[in-house]
């Protein structure tokens, strides 16, 4: 059975490695929450995640603060 976007996201979240080092550093002077979202977005992209396969996945993550979600989406939108 193929995973849905939500199942893929939950599996990725469960496998999140807190020691991951972002390939693109978070902007200077950002909050810890924003940086955490940015770092997770970077990790997500390194595992093949894209904006296209993410759009409806993380919008329902109610346990994320707005600041962390903004960091995540900003990383996905960031041009290397």
C-alpha positions as a LaTeX table, in Angstrom:
\begin{tabular}{lrrr}
\hline
Residue & $x$ (\AA) & $y$ (\AA) & $z$ (\AA) \\
\hline
Unk1 & 0.00 & 0.00 & 0.00 \\
Unk2 & 1.36 & 3.41 & $-0.98$ \\
Unk3 & 1.81 & 6.03 & 1.75 \\
Unk4 & $-0.30$ & 9.17 & 1.64 \\
Unk5 & 1.39 & 12.55 & 2.08 \\
Unk6 & 0.31 & 12.66 & 5.73 \\
Unk7 & 1.65 & 9.17 & 6.45 \\
Unk8 & 4.96 & 10.07 & 4.77 \\
Unk9 & 5.18 & 13.26 & 6.84 \\
Unk10 & 4.47 & 11.47 & 10.10 \\
Unk11 & 7.06 & 8.83 & 9.32 \\
Unk12 & 9.61 & 11.54 & 8.49 \\
Unk13 & 8.79 & 13.41 & 11.68 \\
Unk14 & 9.21 & 10.22 & 13.71 \\
Unk15 & 12.64 & 9.68 & 12.11 \\
Unk16 & 13.82 & 13.27 & 12.62 \\
Unk17 & 17.41 & 13.37 & 13.73 \\
Unk18 & 18.03 & 16.25 & 16.14 \\
Unk19 & 21.77 & 16.12 & 15.37 \\
Unk20 & 21.20 & 16.94 & 11.69 \\
Unk21 & 23.27 & 19.92 & 10.49 \\
Unk22 & 21.43 & 22.12 & 7.99 \\
Unk23 & 23.02 & 22.48 & 4.57 \\
Unk24 & 21.78 & 26.08 & 4.43 \\
Unk25 & 22.05 & 27.83 & 7.80 \\
Unk26 & 19.03 & 29.64 & 9.22 \\
Unk27 & 19.12 & 33.43 & 8.87 \\
Unk28 & 21.14 & 35.22 & 11.54 \\
Unk29 & 19.26 & 36.68 & 14.51 \\
Unk30 & 16.22 & 34.40 & 14.13 \\
Unk31 & 14.50 & 32.79 & 17.10 \\
Unk32 & 15.21 & 29.22 & 18.21 \\
Unk33 & 11.73 & 28.14 & 17.10 \\
Unk34 & 12.18 & 29.64 & 13.64 \\
Unk35 & 15.64 & 28.04 & 13.36 \\
Unk36 & 14.18 & 24.66 & 14.38 \\
Unk37 & 11.55 & 24.90 & 11.64 \\
Unk38 & 14.21 & 25.98 & 9.12 \\
Unk39 & 16.47 & 23.08 & 10.10 \\
Unk40 & 13.60 & 20.61 & 9.79 \\
Unk41 & 12.71 & 22.03 & 6.38 \\
Unk42 & 16.32 & 21.58 & 5.30 \\
Unk43 & 16.31 & 17.99 & 6.54 \\
Unk44 & 12.96 & 17.36 & 4.83 \\
Unk45 & 14.38 & 18.59 & 1.52 \\
Unk46 & 17.52 & 16.47 & 1.94 \\
Unk47 & 15.24 & 13.43 & 2.13 \\
Unk48 & 13.45 & 14.28 & $-1.10$ \\
Unk49 & 10.70 & 16.45 & 0.30 \\
Unk50 & 9.54 & 19.30 & $-1.91$ \\
Unk51 & 6.96 & 22.06 & $-1.72$ \\
Unk52 & 4.80 & 20.04 & $-4.11$ \\
Unk53 & 4.64 & 16.96 & $-1.87$ \\
Unk54 & 4.39 & 19.02 & 1.31 \\
Unk55 & 1.63 & 21.54 & 0.67 \\
Unk56 & $-1.18$ & 19.69 & 2.46 \\
Unk57 & 1.01 & 17.74 & 4.83 \\
Unk58 & 2.30 & 20.24 & 7.36 \\
Unk59 & $-0.64$ & 22.64 & 7.29 \\
Unk60 & $-2.34$ & 20.33 & 9.79 \\
Unk61 & 0.57 & 20.11 & 12.25 \\
Unk62 & $-1.30$ & 21.79 & 15.12 \\
Unk63 & 1.50 & 21.19 & 17.60 \\
Unk64 & 3.84 & 23.55 & 15.70 \\
Unk65 & 3.97 & 27.20 & 16.63 \\
Unk66 & 3.45 & 29.72 & 13.86 \\
Unk67 & 7.08 & 30.78 & 14.20 \\
Unk68 & 8.40 & 27.25 & 13.69 \\
Unk69 & 6.06 & 26.67 & 10.75 \\
Unk70 & 7.28 & 29.94 & 9.19 \\
Unk71 & 10.89 & 28.76 & 9.45 \\
Unk72 & 9.96 & 25.47 & 7.80 \\
Unk73 & 8.10 & 27.10 & 4.89 \\
Unk74 & 10.74 & 29.79 & 4.46 \\
Unk75 & 13.41 & 27.08 & 4.06 \\
Unk76 & 11.31 & 25.32 & 1.45 \\
Unk77 & 10.94 & 28.63 & $-0.40$ \\
Unk78 & 14.61 & 29.59 & $-0.03$ \\
Unk79 & 16.70 & 29.60 & $-3.19$ \\
Unk80 & 20.13 & 28.06 & $-2.67$ \\
\hline
\end{tabular}
